[in-house]
Amino acid sequence: MQIIGNIIGSATSADNIGFRGILLTYSATSTGGAIIDGNDIRVGDYGATGYAATVAGIEVGTGNYGFIIRKIIFTMLTNQIQVVMVHMVYILLVLQEIRFLL
């Protein structure tokens, strides 16, 4: 699987895509992991209230052997008063190889 050269989300609050830009799960179990390259990922709520939850540009779940993430532009906003976590890459469970190329 390849996700290359996209604008994901919007800088307009009414058009936002929510808590996650990309959710990656079960892309590969042994070889040929996903490639996420050259994307502009925009997540969160730009409005007055924001989200009272964790926001992530890319969330990586289980089953993603050897995935590659490179050349990503992240825009993540929340106007929430209470403390929330904002992650560029949120890795939940990985038991195999990870490669970040910056």
Secondary structure by P-SEA (a helix, b strand, c coil): ccccccccccccccccccccccccccccccccccccccccccccccccccccbbbbcbbbcccccbbbbcbbbbbbbbccccbbbbbccccccccbbbbbcc
